[in-house]
């Protein structure tokens, strides 16, 4: 499905640590593509230690750039619907999950409401976001700094590149 010319560049973060985590990320991208997102770049898969709650399996993470004509809340509804379709159920904050899809950045837009804050307020403090995002969008500016510079504050021991997506 072609994306209209009035589309926006968005960055998405994907993570999972239950079952076939890498497969879950691939299924999430396929489902979002079927539902109209036009993916233009997808990072490699990365193995990362849990963040927030550490007594759980390691995560598989990736980031993607896509184009969409959806408004931020519509995109949020789309990603949350995809999470539910792929088996995500409510659980402990930062706990284990079958799939997690975060909207990280929305081109030219700062957004804040009760459900969504853009850019994602934690993205500059998470190696599992910055390393994959730096792979596909090194010059993207967040908080006045290019992603590749933000990613350098984390050592490579925090995230391990696994395979191409």
C-alpha positions as CSV (number, residue, x, y, z in Angstrom):
1,X,0.0,0.0,0.0
2,X,1.7,3.3,-1.1
3,X,2.0,6.0,1.6
4,X,0.6,9.4,0.5
5,X,3.1,12.2,-0.3
6,X,2.0,13.9,3.0
7,X,3.8,11.3,5.1
8,X,6.0,11.7,8.1
9,X,9.3,9.9,9.0
10,X,8.9,8.0,12.2
11,X,11.4,5.9,14.2
12,X,10.2,2.8,16.0
13,X,11.9,0.6,18.5
14,X,11.2,-3.1,18.8
15,X,12.0,-5.5,21.6
16,X,11.1,-9.0,22.9
17,X,12.5,-11.5,25.3
18,X,9.9,-14.4,25.4
19,X,9.8,-17.3,23.0
20,X,11.3,-16.7,19.5
21,X,12.1,-13.0,20.2
22,X,13.8,-12.4,16.9
23,X,10.9,-13.9,15.1
24,X,8.5,-11.7,17.0
25,X,10.3,-8.6,15.8
26,X,10.2,-9.8,12.3
27,X,6.5,-10.6,12.6
28,X,5.8,-7.2,14.1
29,X,7.5,-5.4,11.1
30,X,5.6,-7.6,8.6
31,X,2.3,-6.9,10.4
32,X,2.9,-3.2,10.4
33,X,3.9,-3.2,6.8
34,X,0.7,-5.1,5.9
35,X,-1.2,-2.4,7.8
36,X,0.3,0.4,5.8
37,X,3.6,1.5,7.2
38,X,6.3,2.0,4.6
39,X,9.6,0.8,6.1
40,X,12.6,2.5,4.6
41,X,15.4,1.1,7.0
42,X,15.6,-1.6,9.6
43,X,18.6,-2.1,11.9
44,X,20.3,-5.4,12.6
45,X,19.1,-7.4,15.6
46,X,20.8,-6.7,18.9
47,X,21.0,-8.7,22.1
48,X,20.7,-6.6,25.2
49,X,20.5,-7.0,28.9
50,X,17.2,-6.2,30.5
51,X,16.6,-2.6,31.5
52,X,14.6,-1.6,34.6
53,X,13.8,-5.1,35.8
54,X,16.9,-7.3,35.5
55,X,15.7,-10.7,36.7
56,X,14.4,-11.8,33.2
57,X,15.8,-13.1,29.9
58,X,17.9,-10.9,27.7
59,X,16.1,-9.0,25.0
60,X,16.4,-8.9,21.2
61,X,16.0,-5.3,20.0
62,X,15.9,-3.5,16.7
63,X,14.9,-0.1,15.4
64,X,13.3,1.0,12.1
65,X,12.5,4.1,10.1
66,X,9.2,4.2,8.3
67,X,6.9,6.6,6.6
68,X,3.3,7.1,7.5
69,X,0.5,9.5,7.0
70,X,-1.0,8.6,10.4
71,X,-1.3,11.1,13.2
72,X,0.7,10.2,16.3
73,X,-2.3,8.8,18.2
74,X,-3.4,6.8,15.2
75,X,0.1,5.3,14.9
76,X,0.0,4.5,18.6
77,X,-3.2,2.7,18.1
78,X,-1.7,0.8,15.2
79,X,1.4,-0.3,17.1
80,X,-0.6,-1.3,20.2
81,X,-3.0,-3.3,18.0
82,X,0.0,-5.1,16.5
83,X,1.4,-5.8,20.0
84,X,-1.9,-7.4,21.0
85,X,-2.2,-9.4,17.7
86,X,1.3,-10.8,18.4
87,X,0.5,-11.9,21.9
88,X,1.4,-9.0,24.2
89,X,-0.6,-9.1,27.4
90,X,-0.5,-6.6,30.3
91,X,2.3,-7.3,32.7
92,X,4.9,-5.9,35.0
93,X,6.4,-2.6,33.9
94,X,9.7,-3.2,32.1
95,X,9.1,-6.9,32.6
96,X,9.3,-9.8,30.1
97,X,7.3,-9.4,27.0
98,X,6.4,-11.2,23.8
99,X,6.7,-7.9,21.8
100,X,7.2,-4.2,22.6
101,X,6.9,-1.5,19.9
102,X,7.8,2.0,20.9
103,X,7.3,5.2,18.8
104,X,10.6,6.9,19.3
105,X,10.5,9.9,17.0
106,X,8.0,11.6,14.8
107,X,9.5,13.9,12.1
108,X,9.1,17.6,13.0
109,X,6.9,17.0,16.0
110,X,7.1,17.3,19.7
111,X,4.0,15.7,21.3
112,X,2.8,15.2,24.8
113,X,-0.5,13.9,26.1
114,X,-1.6,11.3,28.6
115,X,-0.8,8.4,26.3
116,X,2.2,9.4,24.2
117,X,5.3,11.6,24.5
118,X,7.5,12.3,21.5
119,X,10.4,12.1,21.1
120,X,10.3,9.2,23.5
121,X,11.5,10.5,26.8
122,X,13.8,7.6,27.6
123,X,15.4,7.0,24.2
124,X,18.6,9.0,24.9
125,X,19.2,6.9,28.0
126,X,18.8,3.4,26.4
127,X,21.7,1.7,24.7
128,X,19.2,-0.8,23.2
129,X,17.6,2.1,21.3
130,X,20.6,4.2,20.5
131,X,22.8,1.5,19.0
132,X,20.3,0.1,16.5
133,X,19.0,3.6,15.7
134,X,22.6,4.9,15.1
135,X,23.0,2.0,12.6
136,X,20.2,3.3,10.4
137,X,19.9,7.0,11.3
138,X,23.3,8.2,12.6
139,X,22.7,11.9,11.8
140,X,19.1,12.1,13.2
141,X,19.1,14.9,15.8
142,X,17.4,14.3,19.1
143,X,17.7,16.8,22.0
144,X,20.1,18.7,19.7
145,X,22.6,15.9,19.4
146,X,23.1,13.4,16.5
147,X,22.1,9.8,17.4
148,X,25.6,8.5,16.6
149,X,27.1,10.8,19.3
150,X,24.4,9.8,21.8
151,X,25.1,6.1,21.2
152,X,28.8,6.5,22.0
153,X,28.1,7.2,25.6
154,X,27.3,3.4,26.0
155,X,29.9,0.8,25.6
156,X,29.6,-2.1,23.2
157,X,29.3,-4.5,26.2
158,X,25.7,-3.2,26.8
159,X,24.5,-4.3,23.3
160,X,25.7,-7.0,21.0
161,X,24.9,-6.9,17.3
162,X,23.5,-10.3,16.4
163,X,22.4,-10.6,12.7
164,X,20.9,-8.6,10.0
165,X,17.1,-8.2,10.5
